[in-house]
Amino acid sequence: MITQVFEGQGVSLADVVHDALAYFRSCQRPDGSIVEQPGTLVFQEWDSVNALKAIALWRGASAFDDGDTVEGLLRFLRSRQKPTGMLSWGAIEVGPAEYCTETSSEYIAGLTHLGLLDDARRKAVFLRSTQLPSGPWAEVHSHIPRAFQTEPSVTGFALTALLGLDVDALYLDEALDFLVKAQKREGHFGINWYYYGTYYYLMRPAVAALSGFGHHAPVGAARDFVLNRQRDDGSWYDRVEGFGDYAAPEQHTALALETLVHAGMGSDEPPVRRAVEWLLRRRRSNGSWHGGTYPYPATDSYREFRATQDVVTTAQILSAFKQLSILEA
């Protein structure tokens, strides 16, 4: 059981969760958003949504008293909503009709876990309407290169958000067929610098969606790919050449671990146990995990996009631990 893995490292699951949630609260700004660097707001909505979802997942299962943290987050996110209820990812200026499908999908998931079902469902109904007849969802954001707008993770995020509310996709078979065809022969779904420069960012939501709808063969192939790339110390790490600063192994490991959990692997299996142990050894004194830097190209045109990834990495690790707890329950 996951609690035994934690105890073997001299900590309790409850304390680790409590300290991570307290870290989020320490990062909350007066406007209600949660970001680790007040002067860097490029991912302000994305970080805040990830923190909201992590808090929601553990709410009621942890002794942490979030006080008005959630209220502040919701106030901030509602102030940034588009007329459709969707969200962008941060400070990049876009029009009222543009938004980030992934951020919006995780926003819906966070609201669902908080029990704000009417609000979540209204947003989900709009998200449902934006599916392309050929199956995928696309990013509706002019800053994202067109070639990157239908990466598999986008459809994975959208499908899992709808699934959490029992809202049927307009073209479910086409969406699942799109994901199956997007999978490479080796079992992964590609690697893209714009999406954290790691296989596991694209894989995690795609595998969650395919698993949720019982597509076991592609899930098994993804699981095998992840297992074959685990490092000796229990972590995972990829790197796309041509970049300066980069995301940290903690982030890649969190995403790889959650992919395995969505594939049905629990902490009684050595690869999962070693990954959890590695993450616990990397936990910082303030309850967070190092996330590295978003891997934009090392060019002047992307200088304003430099942003650390501690909040989103800590949120992904809490999500992986929660999914493990649910699986083993």
C-alpha positions in Angstrom: 0.0 0.0 0.0 1.1 3.6 -0.7 1.0 4.4 3.0 3.6 1.7 3.7 5.9 3.2 1.0 5.7 6.5 2.8 6.3 5.0 6.2 9.3 3.2 4.8 10.8 6.7 3.9 10.1 8.0 7.5 7.1 10.2 6.5 3.4 9.9 6.5 1.2 10.4 3.4 -1.0 12.8 5.5 2.0 15.0 6.4 3.4 15.1 2.8 0.0 16.2 1.5 -0.5 18.7 4.3 2.9 20.3 3.6 2.4 20.5 -0.1 -1.1 22.1 0.3 0.5 24.6 2.7 3.1 25.4 0.1 0.3 26.3 -2.4 -1.2 28.6 0.2 2.2 30.3 0.7 2.3 31.1 -3.0 -1.2 32.7 -3.1 -1.2 36.3 -4.3 -3.6 39.0 -3.2 -5.6 38.5 -6.4 -6.2 34.8 -5.4 -3.9 33.2 -8.0 -1.2 30.8 -7.0 2.2 31.2 -8.7 5.7 30.7 -7.2 7.2 33.8 -8.8 5.0 36.9 -8.4 6.8 38.7 -11.2 6.3 35.9 -13.7 2.7 35.5 -14.7 2.9 33.7 -18.1 1.3 30.6 -16.6 -0.8 32.3 -13.9 -4.1 30.6 -14.8 -2.4 27.2 -15.6 -0.6 27.1 -12.3 -3.7 28.2 -10.4 -5.9 25.6 -12.0 -3.4 22.8 -11.2 -3.2 24.0 -7.6 -7.0 24.1 -7.4 -7.4 20.6 -8.7 -4.8 19.2 -6.3 -6.4 20.9 -3.4 -9.8 19.6 -4.5 -8.5 16.1 -4.9 -7.3 16.0 -1.3 -10.0 18.1 0.3 -11.7 16.1 3.0 -8.9 13.5 3.0 -6.3 15.7 4.6 -6.1 17.6 7.9 -5.1 20.7 6.0 -7.5 23.6 6.5 -7.4 25.5 3.2 -9.3 28.4 4.8 -10.1 30.9 2.1 -7.5 29.5 -0.3 -10.1 27.9 -2.6 -12.4 30.9 -2.4 -9.5 33.1 -3.5 -8.6 30.8 -6.3 -12.1 30.6 -7.6 -12.5 34.4 -7.4 -9.3 34.8 -9.5 -10.2 32.2 -12.1 -13.7 33.5 -12.6 -12.3 36.9 -13.1 -10.2 35.5 -16.0 -12.9 33.4 -17.7 -13.8 34.1 -21.2 -17.5 34.6 -22.0 -17.6 30.9 -22.8 -16.3 30.0 -19.3 -13.0 28.8 -20.7 -9.5 30.0 -19.6 -6.3 30.9 -21.2 -3.1 29.7 -19.5 -1.7 33.0 -18.3 -0.6 36.5 -19.1 -0.3 36.2 -22.9 -2.9 38.6 -24.4 -5.5 36.8 -26.6 -9.0 37.7 -27.8 -12.2 36.8 -26.0 -12.9 33.8 -28.2 -9.4 32.3 -27.6 -8.6 30.0 -24.8 -6.5 27.0 -23.8 -8.4 23.7 -24.0 -6.1 21.9 -21.6 -6.3 24.6 -18.9 -10.1 24.8 -19.4 -10.4 21.0 -19.1 -8.4 20.9 -15.9 -10.5 23.8 -14.6 -13.6 21.7 -15.2 -12.0 18.8 -13.5 -11.1 20.9 -10.4 -14.7 22.3 -10.2 -16.0 18.7 -10.4 -13.8 17.5 -7.6 -14.9 20.5 -5.5 -18.6 19.5 -6.0 -19.4 22.6 -8.0 -21.2 20.5 -10.5 -23.6 23.0 -12.1 -20.7 25.4 -12.9 -18.5 22.5 -14.2 -21.3 21.1 -16.3 -22.0 24.4 -18.0 -18.4 24.7 -19.0 -18.3 21.0 -20.1 -21.3 21.5 -22.4 -19.4 24.3 -24.2 -16.2 22.2 -24.3 -18.2 19.3 -25.7 -19.5 21.5 -28.5 -16.0 22.4 -29.7 -14.9 18.9 -30.6 -13.9 18.5 -34.2 -16.0 16.0 -36.2 -12.8 14.1 -37.0 -12.4 13.3 -33.3 -9.9 15.5 -31.6 -10.2 18.7 -29.7 -7.9 21.6 -30.6 -6.2 24.4 -28.7 -8.0 27.7 -29.6 -5.1 30.0 -29.0 -3.3 32.0 -31.6 0.0 31.8 -29.7 0.2 28.0 -30.2 1.6 27.0 -33.5 -1.1 25.4 -35.7 0.8 22.2 -36.1 0.8 21.8 -32.3 -2.9 22.5 -31.6 -4.2 19.0 -31.8 -1.6 17.1 -29.9 -3.0 14.0 -28.2 -2.9 15.5 -24.7 -5.5 18.1 -25.7 -8.1 15.4 -26.5 -7.1 13.4 -23.5 -7.7 16.3 -21.2 -11.0 17.1 -22.8 -12.3 13.5 -22.7 -11.4 13.0 -19.0 -13.0 16.3 -18.0 -16.2 15.2 -19.7 -16.0 11.7 -18.3 -15.8 13.1 -14.8 -19.3 14.6 -15.3 -20.7 11.7 -17.3 -21.1 14.1 -20.3 -20.9 12.2 -23.5 -18.6 13.5 -26.3 -20.3 14.3 -29.5 -17.9 12.0 -31.4 -16.6 9.6 -28.9 -15.6 6.8 -31.2 -13.8 9.3 -33.4 -12.0 10.7 -30.4 -10.8 7.4 -29.2 -9.8 6.4 -32.7 -7.8 9.6 -33.0 -5.9 8.7 -29.8 -5.2 5.2 -30.8 -3.9 6.3 -34.2 -1.8 9.0 -32.6 0.1 6.4 -30.6 3.5 5.5 -32.0 4.8 2.0 -32.6 7.0 2.3 -29.5 4.0 3.0 -27.3 4.4 6.8 -26.7 2.4 9.7 -28.3 5.2 11.8 -29.4 7.4 14.4 -27.7 7.0 18.2 -28.3 9.0 21.0 -26.8 5.8 23.1 -26.5 4.3 20.5 -24.3 7.0 20.3 -21.6 9.5 18.5 -23.8 8.7 15.0 -22.4 6.9 12.0 -23.6 4.9 11.7 -20.4 3.0 15.0 -20.7 1.4 13.9 -23.9 0.9 10.3 -22.6 -0.6 10.9 -19.2 -4.0 12.4 -20.3 -4.2 10.2 -23.4 -3.7 7.1 -21.3 -6.2 8.3 -18.7 -8.8 8.8 -21.4 -8.1 5.4 -23.1 -8.1 3.6 -19.8 -11.4 5.3 -18.8 -13.0 3.9 -21.9 -11.5 0.4 -21.7 -9.0 0.6 -24.5 -6.6 -1.8 -22.8 -4.2 -2.6 -25.7 -2.9 1.0 -26.3 -2.8 1.5 -22.5 -0.6 -1.6 -22.2 1.7 -0.4 -24.9 2.1 2.9 -23.2 2.8 1.3 -19.9 5.5 -0.9 -21.4 7.1 2.2 -23.0 7.2 4.0 -19.7 8.6 1.0 -17.8 11.4 0.6 -20.3 12.5 4.2 -19.8 12.7 4.3 -16.0 16.1 5.2 -14.7 18.0 3.1 -12.2 17.2 5.5 -9.4 13.4 5.2 -10.0 13.0 8.5 -11.9 12.3 9.5 -15.5 13.8 12.3 -17.6 13.7 13.3 -21.3 15.4 16.2 -23.0 14.8 17.7 -26.4 18.0 19.3 -27.8 18.2 23.0 -28.6 16.9 24.4 -25.3 18.5 26.3 -22.5 16.7 25.8 -19.1 14.6 22.7 -18.9 11.9 21.0 -16.8 13.1 18.9 -13.9 13.2 15.1 -13.5 10.6 15.6 -10.7 8.1 16.8 -13.2 8.8 14.1 -15.7 8.7 11.5 -13.0 5.3 12.7 -11.7 3.8 12.5 -15.2 5.3 9.0 -15.9 4.2 7.7 -12.5 0.6 8.9 -13.1 0.6 7.3 -16.5 1.5 3.9 -14.9 -1.3 4.4 -12.3 -3.8 5.1 -15.0 -2.6 1.8 -16.6 -3.5 0.0 -13.4 -0.2 -0.3 -11.6 -0.1 0.2 -7.8 2.6 0.7 -5.3 3.0 -3.1 -4.7 4.8 -3.1 -8.1 8.5 -2.3 -7.8 8.6 0.4 -10.6 5.9 2.4 -9.0 7.3 1.9 -5.5 10.7 3.1 -6.6 9.2 6.2 -8.3 7.3 7.1 -5.2 10.4 6.6 -3.0 12.5 8.8 -5.4 9.9 11.6 -5.3 9.8 11.5 -1.5 13.6 11.8 -1.3 13.4 14.9 -3.6 10.7 16.7 -1.5 11.9 20.1 -0.3 11.6 21.5 3.2 8.7 23.8 2.2 6.6 20.8 1.1 7.1 21.4 -2.7 9.1 19.8 -5.4 11.5 21.4 -7.9 10.0 21.7 -11.3 12.7 23.3 -13.4 11.9 25.8 -16.1 9.4 25.6 -18.9 11.5 24.5 -22.0 10.9 27.3 -24.4 13.7 27.7 -27.0 16.8 29.7 -25.8 16.1 32.6 -28.1 15.3 36.3 -27.5 11.8 35.9 -28.9 10.8 33.5 -26.1 12.6 35.4 -23.3 9.3 36.5 -21.7 8.2 32.9 -21.3 10.8 31.9 -18.8 8.9 30.5 -15.9 9.7 28.0 -13.1 7.4 25.0 -12.7 7.4 24.2 -9.0 3.6 24.8 -8.5 2.5 22.6 -11.4 5.0 19.9 -10.6 3.9 19.7 -7.0 0.3 19.6 -8.1 1.1 16.7 -10.5 2.8 14.8 -7.8 -0.1 15.2 -5.4 -2.4 14.0 -8.2 -0.3 10.9 -8.8 -0.4 10.1 -5.1 -4.2 10.6 -5.0 -4.7 8.4 -8.0 -2.5 5.7 -6.3 -4.6 6.0 -3.2 -7.9 5.6 -5.2 -6.5 2.7 -7.1 -5.5 0.8 -4.0 -8.7 1.6 -2.1 
